[in-house]
């Protein structure tokens, strides 16, 4: 198979979809790997490092896309839709519930889209987990930074100092994003409140973090009360199946937050959980202020720490990429439930039931 690795072109997206070790594995499997020139530089990977492992470096995105299978990090953007063709496989993050025009473009050109975020069985999402870990830790770091006065924040030091009250951090969701946000917030010395729907999850978090955190059942009143009393709020809610995130924090709640408080919504790539977040931002222009509250809504947070993120992501995706490339995809999907769950579009049909429902388009069972 001819496999292409185009350079990521989303704003400040410095990750790349493969490491030299990944190239070595795919070439050893008998595939041809084409990598767009300088695709890895943002992650400190040179073209020479790829060439040493058997990759071919191509000068243009068009050449990198002229293949059987594309491996990417972030979803294709509009300027890349022109490269879509029937039968092409794209293996990447898609989050299509928040990008209906991408879903339609994939269907129109009969592209097979296999989404990292929906690969897996049950509640296990192995290709989402490493980036959730990065994004969770970054969310707390970013929030603490924007609380600083020179960034327009309230001037609260999250960890406080002796004789001065510590900052209050509320984390909505105790999954992979949430637990890593908690680790950073506790490490900084903040007063941390975590809300989750699962009593088992809250018990697990208390067993890990003891009395360094408070847990509360996630319901509208508890969310409202915790948010308005916070200096930093991290949205860490993941809805399974790649579905659109629910709106959990209403505009009236945000209006009652203290001026200069900060919201970091990690769920923004699935639509966001704050009513006041109606669009994604970029690393170049990461925040906006509404009702006196700083909103950080960058949808590719891990791109800011590209070296760590690239290697963590490739560790997870490579085994699946090798399997996808190993034979007839239709036959592979008959026996691999995790990969089957990852297929969002296939032969001009939308094959992810939950996302199809969110988008209001017809769903087709992939095995039919």
C-alpha positions as CSV (number, residue, x, y, z in Angstrom):
1,X,0.0,0.0,0.0
2,X,1.1,3.6,-0.6
3,X,0.7,5.5,2.6
4,X,0.9,9.3,2.8
5,X,1.9,11.6,5.7
6,X,1.0,15.2,4.8
7,X,2.2,18.1,6.9
8,X,-0.4,19.3,9.4
9,X,-1.7,22.7,8.4
10,X,-4.1,23.6,11.2
11,X,-3.0,26.6,13.1
12,X,0.2,25.9,15.2
13,X,-0.4,22.1,14.8
14,X,3.2,21.0,15.2
15,X,2.4,17.3,15.6
16,X,3.1,14.8,12.9
17,X,1.2,11.5,12.3
18,X,4.3,9.2,12.4
19,X,7.7,8.8,13.9
20,X,10.8,7.3,12.3
21,X,10.1,4.1,14.2
22,X,6.6,4.0,12.7
23,X,8.1,4.5,9.2
24,X,10.4,1.6,9.8
25,X,7.5,-0.7,10.8
26,X,5.4,0.2,7.8
27,X,8.3,-0.2,5.3
28,X,9.2,-3.5,6.9
29,X,5.6,-4.6,6.3
30,X,6.2,-3.9,2.6
31,X,4.4,-0.5,2.3
32,X,5.7,2.6,0.6
33,X,5.6,5.7,2.9
34,X,5.5,9.2,1.4
35,X,6.1,12.1,3.7
36,X,5.6,15.7,2.8
37,X,8.8,17.7,3.1
38,X,9.4,19.1,6.6
39,X,6.3,17.5,8.0
40,X,8.1,16.4,11.2
41,X,10.1,19.5,12.0
42,X,7.5,20.8,14.4
43,X,8.2,17.7,16.4
44,X,11.9,17.9,16.0
45,X,12.0,15.0,13.4
46,X,14.0,15.7,10.3
47,X,13.4,14.5,6.8
48,X,16.8,12.7,7.0
49,X,15.5,10.7,10.0
50,X,12.6,9.5,8.0
51,X,14.7,8.8,4.9
52,X,17.0,6.6,7.0
53,X,14.0,4.4,7.9
54,X,12.9,4.0,4.3
55,X,10.5,6.9,3.7
56,X,10.3,8.9,0.5
57,X,10.1,12.7,1.0
58,X,7.8,14.5,-1.4
59,X,7.8,18.3,-2.0
60,X,4.1,19.0,-2.0
61,X,0.9,18.1,-0.2
62,X,-0.6,17.0,-3.5
63,X,2.0,14.3,-3.8
64,X,1.6,13.2,-0.2
65,X,-2.2,12.8,-0.7
66,X,-1.8,10.8,-4.0
67,X,-1.8,7.5,-2.1
68,X,-4.1,4.7,-0.9
69,X,-4.1,5.7,2.7
70,X,-3.5,8.9,4.6
71,X,-2.4,9.0,8.2
72,X,-2.9,12.4,9.9
73,X,-3.3,13.9,13.3
74,X,-6.1,16.5,13.0
75,X,-9.1,16.3,10.7
76,X,-8.7,17.5,7.1
77,X,-9.5,21.2,6.7
78,X,-11.4,22.7,3.8
79,X,-8.3,23.4,1.7
80,X,-7.5,19.7,1.8
81,X,-11.0,18.5,0.6
82,X,-9.8,18.8,-3.0
83,X,-7.5,15.8,-2.4
84,X,-10.4,13.5,-1.5
85,X,-11.0,10.6,-3.9
86,X,-13.1,7.4,-4.0
87,X,-11.5,4.6,-2.1
88,X,-9.0,6.7,-0.1
89,X,-8.6,5.7,3.5
90,X,-7.9,8.5,6.0
91,X,-6.9,7.6,9.5
92,X,-7.0,10.6,11.8
93,X,-8.9,12.5,14.5
94,X,-12.2,13.8,12.9
95,X,-14.7,14.9,15.6
96,X,-17.3,15.1,12.8
97,X,-20.2,15.9,15.1
98,X,-18.8,19.4,15.3
99,X,-17.8,19.6,11.6
100,X,-20.8,18.6,9.4
101,X,-19.3,20.0,6.2
102,X,-16.4,17.6,6.6
103,X,-18.7,14.7,7.0
104,X,-20.5,15.6,3.8
105,X,-17.3,16.1,1.8
106,X,-16.1,12.6,2.8
107,X,-19.5,11.1,1.8
108,X,-19.6,12.9,-1.5
109,X,-16.1,11.6,-2.5
110,X,-16.7,8.1,-1.0
111,X,-13.7,8.4,1.3
112,X,-13.3,5.9,4.1
113,X,-12.7,7.9,7.3
114,X,-11.4,5.9,10.3
115,X,-11.5,8.2,13.4
116,X,-9.0,7.8,16.2
117,X,-11.6,9.0,18.7
118,X,-14.1,6.3,18.0
119,X,-11.7,3.3,17.6
120,X,-12.3,0.9,20.6
121,X,-14.8,-1.2,22.3
122,X,-17.1,-0.4,25.3
123,X,-15.8,2.7,27.0
124,X,-12.2,2.0,26.0
125,X,-10.8,4.6,23.5
126,X,-7.1,3.7,23.2
127,X,-6.3,6.3,20.5
128,X,-8.0,9.2,22.4
129,X,-6.4,8.4,25.7
130,X,-2.8,9.6,25.2
131,X,-4.0,13.0,23.8
132,X,-6.6,13.3,26.6
133,X,-3.7,12.8,29.1
134,X,-1.7,15.6,27.4
135,X,-4.7,17.9,27.1
136,X,-5.8,17.4,30.7
137,X,-2.4,18.4,32.1
138,X,-2.1,21.3,29.7
139,X,-5.5,22.6,30.5
140,X,-4.5,23.3,34.1
141,X,-1.2,24.8,33.1
142,X,-2.9,27.1,30.5
143,X,-5.6,28.1,32.9
144,X,-3.1,29.1,35.6
145,X,-1.2,31.2,33.0
146,X,-4.3,33.1,31.9
147,X,-5.2,33.9,35.5
148,X,-2.1,36.1,35.6
149,X,-2.8,39.8,35.5
150,X,-0.7,40.6,32.4
151,X,-2.9,38.1,30.5
152,X,-6.1,39.8,31.6
153,X,-6.8,37.4,34.4
154,X,-7.8,38.1,38.0
155,X,-4.2,37.8,39.3
156,X,-4.8,34.7,41.4
157,X,-1.9,32.4,42.0
158,X,-3.5,28.9,41.8
159,X,-1.4,27.5,44.7
160,X,-1.5,30.6,46.8
161,X,1.2,31.3,49.5
162,X,1.1,31.1,53.3
163,X,-1.5,33.5,54.6
164,X,-3.3,33.9,51.3
165,X,-6.2,31.8,50.0
166,X,-5.4,29.3,47.3
167,X,-7.1,29.4,43.9
168,X,-10.2,27.4,43.3
169,X,-10.2,25.0,40.4
170,X,-13.3,23.1,39.3
171,X,-12.9,20.2,36.9
172,X,-16.1,19.0,35.1
173,X,-15.5,15.3,34.3
174,X,-13.3,12.7,35.9
175,X,-12.1,10.7,32.9
176,X,-8.7,10.7,31.3
177,X,-8.7,14.5,30.7
178,X,-10.1,15.2,34.1
179,X,-7.8,13.0,36.1
180,X,-4.7,14.6,34.4
181,X,-6.1,18.1,35.0
182,X,-6.6,17.1,38.7
183,X,-3.0,15.8,38.9
184,X,-1.7,19.2,37.8
185,X,-4.1,21.2,39.9
186,X,-3.3,19.3,43.1
187,X,0.4,19.5,42.3
188,X,0.2,23.2,42.1
189,X,-1.6,23.3,45.4
190,X,-5.0,24.5,44.3
191,X,-8.3,23.8,46.0
192,X,-9.8,21.3,43.6
193,X,-13.5,20.3,43.1
194,X,-14.4,17.6,40.7
195,X,-17.8,16.8,39.3
196,X,-18.8,13.6,37.6
197,X,-22.0,11.6,37.0
198,X,-20.4,8.3,38.2
199,X,-20.3,7.6,41.9
200,X,-17.8,4.9,41.2
201,X,-15.6,7.3,39.4
202,X,-15.8,9.8,42.3
203,X,-14.9,7.1,44.8
204,X,-11.9,6.1,42.6
205,X,-10.7,9.7,42.5
206,X,-11.0,10.1,46.2
207,X,-9.0,6.9,46.7
208,X,-6.3,8.3,44.5
209,X,-6.2,11.9,45.7
210,X,-7.6,11.6,49.2
211,X,-8.6,14.8,50.9
212,X,-6.7,17.0,48.4
213,X,-9.9,17.2,46.3
214,X,-13.6,17.5,46.9
215,X,-16.0,15.5,44.7
216,X,-19.6,16.4,43.9
217,X,-22.3,14.6,41.9
218,X,-22.7,16.3,38.5
219,X,-26.1,18.0,38.3
220,X,-27.2,21.5,37.2
221,X,-27.2,23.0,40.7
222,X,-23.9,21.5,41.8
223,X,-22.3,22.6,38.5
224,X,-23.7,26.1,38.8
225,X,-22.6,26.5,42.4
226,X,-19.1,25.1,41.8
227,X,-18.5,27.2,38.6
228,X,-19.5,30.6,40.0
229,X,-17.1,30.0,43.0
230,X,-14.1,29.1,40.8
231,X,-11.1,30.9,39.5
232,X,-10.5,28.3,36.9
233,X,-12.9,25.8,35.3
234,X,-11.8,23.0,33.1
235,X,-14.3,21.3,30.8
236,X,-13.2,17.6,30.7
237,X,-16.4,15.8,29.6
238,X,-16.1,13.2,26.9
239,X,-19.2,11.7,25.3
240,X,-18.6,8.2,23.9
241,X,-18.9,7.4,20.2
242,X,-17.6,10.8,19.1
243,X,-20.9,12.4,19.8
244,X,-21.4,16.2,20.3
245,X,-20.7,17.2,23.9
246,X,-23.7,18.3,26.0
247,X,-24.1,21.9,27.2
248,X,-23.5,21.7,30.9
249,X,-22.7,25.3,31.9
250,X,-25.3,27.9,31.0
251,X,-24.6,31.5,30.1
252,X,-26.3,32.7,33.2
253,X,-23.8,30.7,35.2
254,X,-20.8,32.2,33.4
255,X,-22.3,35.7,34.0
256,X,-22.0,35.1,37.7
257,X,-18.3,34.1,37.7
258,X,-15.8,36.5,39.1
259,X,-14.2,38.9,36.6
260,X,-10.9,37.6,35.3
261,X,-11.8,34.0,36.0
262,X,-10.8,31.4,33.3
263,X,-12.6,28.7,31.4
264,X,-10.6,26.0,29.5
265,X,-12.9,23.8,27.5
266,X,-11.0,20.6,26.3
267,X,-14.3,19.3,24.9
268,X,-14.5,22.2,22.3
269,X,-13.5,19.8,19.5
270,X,-16.8,18.0,20.1
271,X,-18.8,21.2,20.4
272,X,-17.9,22.3,23.9
273,X,-19.8,22.1,27.2
274,X,-20.1,25.8,27.9
275,X,-23.0,27.8,26.4
276,X,-20.7,30.8,26.0
277,X,-18.3,28.9,23.8
278,X,-19.7,29.0,20.3
279,X,-16.5,28.6,18.3
280,X,-13.0,27.2,18.5
281,X,-10.0,29.4,18.9
282,X,-6.4,29.0,17.7
283,X,-3.0,28.9,19.3
284,X,-2.3,32.3,17.6
285,X,-5.5,33.8,19.1
286,X,-6.4,31.5,21.9
287,X,-8.9,33.4,24.1
288,X,-11.8,35.8,24.1
289,X,-13.5,37.5,26.9
290,X,-17.3,37.2,27.5
291,X,-19.1,38.5,30.6
292,X,-15.6,39.4,32.0
293,X,-14.5,35.7,31.9
294,X,-11.6,34.5,29.8
295,X,-12.6,31.7,27.5
296,X,-9.8,29.4,26.1
297,X,-11.2,27.3,23.3
298,X,-8.3,25.9,21.3
299,X,-9.2,22.6,19.8
300,X,-5.7,21.2,19.3
301,X,-4.2,21.8,22.7
302,X,-1.6,18.9,22.5
303,X,-0.1,20.6,19.4
304,X,1.6,23.0,21.8
305,X,3.8,20.2,23.2
306,X,4.4,18.5,19.9
307,X,7.3,16.3,20.7
308,X,5.6,14.6,23.6
309,X,2.3,14.4,21.8
310,X,3.7,13.0,18.5
311,X,5.5,10.1,20.2
312,X,2.6,9.4,22.5
313,X,0.1,9.4,19.7
314,X,2.1,7.2,17.3
315,X,2.7,4.6,20.1
316,X,-1.1,4.2,20.2
317,X,-2.0,4.5,16.5
318,X,0.8,2.5,14.8
319,X,-0.6,-1.0,15.6
320,X,-3.9,0.0,14.1
321,X,-2.4,1.6,11.1
322,X,-0.4,-1.5,10.3
323,X,-3.6,-3.6,10.6
324,X,-5.6,-1.3,8.3
325,X,-2.8,-1.5,5.7
326,X,-2.4,-5.3,6.0
327,X,-5.2,-6.5,3.7
328,X,-8.8,-6.0,2.5
329,X,-10.4,-3.5,4.9
330,X,-13.8,-5.1,4.5
331,X,-12.5,-8.4,5.7
332,X,-10.6,-6.9,8.6
333,X,-13.7,-5.1,9.9
334,X,-15.6,-8.3,10.0
335,X,-13.4,-9.5,12.9
336,X,-12.1,-6.4,14.5
337,X,-14.7,-4.7,16.6
338,X,-12.4,-1.9,17.7
339,X,-11.6,-0.8,14.2
340,X,-15.1,-1.3,13.0
341,X,-16.2,1.2,15.6
342,X,-13.6,3.7,14.2
343,X,-15.1,3.8,10.7
344,X,-17.3,6.8,10.4
345,X,-17.7,6.9,6.6
346,X,-17.4,4.0,4.2
347,X,-18.2,3.8,0.5
348,X,-20.4,6.9,0.5
349,X,-22.3,5.8,3.6
350,X,-22.2,7.1,7.2
351,X,-21.5,4.2,9.4
352,X,-21.3,5.7,12.9
353,X,-24.8,5.6,14.4
354,X,-24.3,8.1,17.2
355,X,-22.6,10.7,15.1
356,X,-25.1,10.2,12.3
357,X,-27.9,11.0,14.8
358,X,-26.1,14.2,16.0
359,X,-25.6,15.3,12.4
360,X,-29.1,14.4,11.3
361,X,-28.0,12.2,8.4
362,X,-28.8,8.6,7.4
363,X,-26.9,5.8,9.1
364,X,-25.9,2.6,7.4
365,X,-24.7,-0.5,9.2
366,X,-21.2,-1.1,7.8
367,X,-21.5,-4.9,7.7
368,X,-24.5,-4.5,5.4
